[in-house]
């Protein structure tokens, strides 16, 4: 069921989204070659808790028998890791790495969700194009995030833009509604036909998140039960924001 948020609920969501945005601003200042992904995770956890939030992904159930809940604050995925990478003291960020980070902050009953991809140090021209196209795909998609349009309008534009630039979108994972729960209806694929899906209404809050692969779109799940990787070892990038559907243009809640 798709929920329409009240003004009071939107106000609470803004705060969770503010903290999410703050974490990324601080990560951008410190991320560098030689750091472990666990260092970044601990850094983010501290900022969230100092601001009265809770890292919503920590302890999130896998839904798979025998796979433990997600153990960290951040999903940190490097190079051919698409999403859901688990931070570790043994995973050291190197010069030129493409580092995708996904974060959900919970505060006062509501969630804020965003993802960013950083090129650490001196990245390749292919990596820079991939990251730029992934980010722009989000902004291309939300041009259609207006009342009366449909979810498929967003999805179609994201996929069309990514493929026109020579890359592929991940089809097995998608964006989603967000609010009291991290994942709510509707699902928001990064491909599809325009004019399909539910109509957008003011008060909807959505997490729109292009996940883009430089090579073939085939993916697989690592033995840890969480990390998703590209089948051909090609680079991947991820960009996401929580948005609010308004009477006019969408408002990006996690860019503050």
C-alpha positions as CSV (number, residue, x, y, z in Angstrom):
1,X,0.0,0.0,0.0
2,X,1.3,3.4,-0.9
3,X,1.2,5.9,1.9
4,X,0.6,9.7,1.5
5,X,2.6,11.5,4.2
6,X,1.1,14.3,6.3
7,X,2.9,17.6,6.9
8,X,3.9,16.4,10.3
9,X,5.3,13.1,8.9
10,X,7.2,15.0,6.2
11,X,8.7,17.2,8.8
12,X,10.0,14.2,10.7
13,X,11.3,12.6,7.5
14,X,13.2,15.8,6.7
15,X,15.3,15.4,9.9
16,X,16.2,11.8,9.1
17,X,17.1,12.9,5.6
18,X,19.1,15.8,6.9
19,X,21.3,13.5,8.9
20,X,21.7,11.2,5.9
21,X,22.9,14.1,3.8
22,X,25.2,15.3,6.6
23,X,27.0,11.9,6.8
24,X,27.8,12.1,3.1
25,X,29.2,15.6,3.3
26,X,31.5,14.4,6.1
27,X,32.5,11.2,4.3
28,X,33.5,13.2,1.2
29,X,35.9,15.2,3.4
30,X,37.8,12.2,4.7
31,X,37.6,9.3,2.2
32,X,41.0,8.5,0.8
33,X,43.3,5.7,-0.3
34,X,44.5,3.6,2.6
35,X,41.4,3.7,4.7
36,X,39.5,0.6,5.5
37,X,35.8,0.4,4.8
38,X,35.3,-0.3,8.5
39,X,36.8,3.0,9.4
40,X,34.2,4.8,7.2
41,X,31.5,2.7,8.8
42,X,32.5,3.6,12.3
43,X,32.8,7.3,11.3
44,X,29.3,7.3,9.8
45,X,27.8,5.5,12.8
46,X,29.2,8.2,15.2
47,X,27.7,11.1,13.2
48,X,24.3,9.4,13.0
49,X,24.2,8.7,16.8
50,X,25.5,12.2,17.7
51,X,22.5,13.6,15.8
52,X,20.0,11.4,17.5
53,X,19.5,9.0,14.7
54,X,19.9,5.2,14.3
55,X,21.6,3.4,11.5
56,X,18.6,1.6,10.0
57,X,20.6,-0.9,7.9
58,X,22.4,-2.4,10.9
59,X,20.6,-5.5,11.9
60,X,18.4,-5.5,8.8
61,X,17.3,-9.1,8.2
62,X,18.5,-10.8,5.1
63,X,15.4,-12.8,4.4
64,X,17.5,-15.8,3.5
65,X,17.8,-18.9,5.6
66,X,21.3,-19.1,7.2
67,X,22.3,-15.6,6.3
68,X,22.7,-13.3,9.3
69,X,21.3,-9.7,9.5
70,X,23.4,-7.0,7.9
71,X,26.1,-6.2,10.5
72,X,27.0,-2.6,9.6
73,X,25.9,1.0,9.3
74,X,26.9,1.5,5.7
75,X,26.7,-0.7,2.6
76,X,30.1,-0.1,1.0
77,X,30.7,-1.6,-2.4
78,X,33.9,-1.3,-4.3
79,X,34.5,-1.4,-8.1
80,X,32.7,-4.6,-9.4
81,X,30.6,-4.8,-6.2
82,X,27.2,-3.3,-7.1
83,X,25.4,-3.0,-3.7
84,X,25.3,-4.4,-0.2
85,X,29.0,-4.7,0.4
86,X,29.9,-5.4,4.0
87,X,32.5,-3.0,5.6
88,X,35.6,-4.7,7.0
89,X,39.0,-3.8,8.5
90,X,40.5,-6.0,5.7
91,X,38.9,-4.1,2.8
92,X,41.3,-1.2,2.1
93,X,40.4,1.5,-0.3
94,X,43.0,2.0,-3.1
95,X,43.8,4.9,-5.4
96,X,41.3,4.9,-8.3
97,X,38.7,2.8,-6.6
98,X,35.0,3.4,-7.3
99,X,33.3,3.3,-3.9
100,X,29.5,3.2,-3.7
101,X,28.0,3.8,-0.3
102,X,24.3,3.3,0.7
103,X,22.9,4.6,3.9
104,X,19.6,4.7,5.7
105,X,19.0,6.8,8.8
106,X,16.1,6.2,11.1
107,X,14.9,8.9,13.5
108,X,11.6,9.6,15.3
109,X,9.8,6.9,13.4
110,X,10.9,7.7,9.9
111,X,13.7,6.9,7.4
112,X,16.0,8.8,5.1
113,X,17.8,6.9,2.3
114,X,20.5,7.9,-0.1
115,X,23.5,6.5,-2.0
116,X,26.6,8.1,-3.4
117,X,29.5,6.8,-5.5
118,X,33.0,8.3,-4.9
119,X,36.1,7.9,-7.1
120,X,38.9,7.9,-4.6
121,X,42.1,9.4,-5.9
122,X,42.8,9.2,-9.6
123,X,40.1,7.3,-11.3
124,X,39.9,6.2,-14.9
125,X,38.0,8.1,-17.6
126,X,35.6,5.2,-17.8
127,X,35.0,5.3,-14.1
128,X,34.3,9.1,-14.2
129,X,31.8,8.7,-17.0
130,X,30.1,5.9,-15.2
131,X,29.7,7.8,-12.0
132,X,28.5,11.0,-13.8
133,X,26.0,9.0,-15.9
134,X,24.6,7.2,-12.9
135,X,24.1,10.5,-11.0
136,X,22.6,12.2,-14.0
137,X,20.2,9.3,-14.6
138,X,18.7,10.1,-11.2
139,X,18.1,13.7,-12.2
140,X,16.8,12.6,-15.6
141,X,14.3,10.3,-13.9
142,X,12.9,12.7,-11.4
143,X,12.1,15.2,-14.1
144,X,9.0,13.0,-14.4
145,X,8.3,12.8,-10.6
146,X,5.3,15.1,-10.8
147,X,1.6,14.6,-9.9
148,X,-0.3,12.8,-12.6
149,X,2.7,11.1,-14.1
150,X,3.3,7.4,-13.4
151,X,6.1,5.4,-11.8
152,X,6.9,4.0,-15.2
153,X,7.7,7.4,-16.6
154,X,10.6,7.7,-14.1
155,X,11.8,4.2,-14.7
156,X,11.7,4.5,-18.5
157,X,13.7,7.7,-18.5
158,X,16.4,6.3,-16.2
159,X,16.9,3.2,-18.3
160,X,16.8,5.1,-21.6
161,X,19.4,7.6,-20.4
162,X,21.8,5.0,-19.0
163,X,21.6,2.8,-22.1
164,X,22.0,5.8,-24.5
165,X,25.4,6.3,-22.8
166,X,26.6,2.7,-23.3
167,X,25.9,1.3,-19.9
168,X,23.3,-1.0,-18.3
169,X,21.0,-0.7,-15.4
170,X,20.6,-3.5,-12.8
171,X,17.2,-5.0,-13.2
172,X,17.0,-7.3,-10.2
173,X,17.0,-4.5,-7.7
174,X,15.0,-1.2,-7.7
175,X,14.0,1.9,-5.9
176,X,11.1,2.0,-3.5
177,X,8.7,4.0,-1.4
178,X,10.0,5.1,2.0
179,X,8.7,6.5,5.2
180,X,8.0,4.6,8.5
181,X,9.5,1.6,6.8
182,X,12.8,1.5,4.9
183,X,11.1,-0.2,2.0
184,X,7.5,0.7,1.2
185,X,5.3,0.5,-1.9
186,X,5.7,1.3,-4.8
187,X,8.7,-0.4,-6.3
188,X,10.6,1.8,-8.7
189,X,12.5,-0.1,-11.4
190,X,15.3,1.6,-13.3
191,X,13.9,0.5,-16.7
192,X,10.5,-0.1,-18.2
193,X,7.8,1.5,-20.3
194,X,6.5,5.0,-19.8
195,X,2.8,5.3,-18.8
196,X,2.9,2.2,-16.6
197,X,2.5,1.9,-12.9
198,X,0.6,3.9,-10.3
199,X,0.0,7.6,-10.7
200,X,2.1,10.0,-8.6
201,X,0.4,12.1,-5.9
202,X,1.6,14.9,-3.6
203,X,2.8,13.5,-0.3
204,X,4.4,10.4,-1.7
205,X,8.0,9.9,-0.6
206,X,10.2,7.8,-2.8
207,X,13.8,6.5,-2.9
208,X,14.9,6.7,-6.5
209,X,18.2,4.9,-7.1
210,X,19.9,4.1,-10.4
211,X,22.3,1.2,-10.1
212,X,24.5,1.1,-13.2
213,X,27.0,-1.3,-14.7
214,X,29.7,-0.5,-17.2
215,X,29.6,-3.9,-18.8
216,X,27.0,-6.6,-19.1
217,X,24.0,-6.3,-16.7
218,X,24.5,-9.8,-15.3
219,X,25.0,-10.0,-11.5
220,X,25.6,-12.6,-8.8
221,X,25.5,-12.8,-5.0
222,X,28.7,-13.3,-3.1
223,X,29.1,-16.2,-0.5
224,X,28.5,-13.7,2.3
225,X,24.8,-13.6,1.4
226,X,24.7,-9.9,0.9
227,X,27.2,-8.5,-1.6
228,X,26.0,-8.2,-5.2
229,X,28.7,-8.2,-7.9
230,X,28.9,-7.8,-11.7
231,X,29.3,-11.1,-13.4
232,X,31.9,-9.9,-15.9
233,X,34.0,-7.9,-13.3
234,X,33.1,-4.5,-14.7
235,X,32.7,-1.4,-12.7
236,X,29.4,-0.4,-11.1
237,X,28.0,2.8,-9.6
238,X,25.0,3.8,-7.4
239,X,23.2,7.1,-6.8
240,X,20.1,7.6,-4.7
241,X,18.0,10.2,-3.0
242,X,14.8,10.3,-1.0
243,X,12.4,12.6,-2.8
244,X,9.0,14.1,-2.0
245,X,6.3,14.5,-4.6
246,X,4.8,18.0,-4.3
247,X,2.2,19.9,-6.3
248,X,4.9,21.0,-8.7
249,X,8.6,19.9,-8.9
250,X,9.8,17.1,-6.7
251,X,11.8,18.0,-3.6
252,X,15.0,16.1,-2.9
253,X,15.0,15.6,0.9
254,X,18.5,14.1,1.1
255,X,20.3,17.0,-0.6
256,X,20.4,19.6,2.2
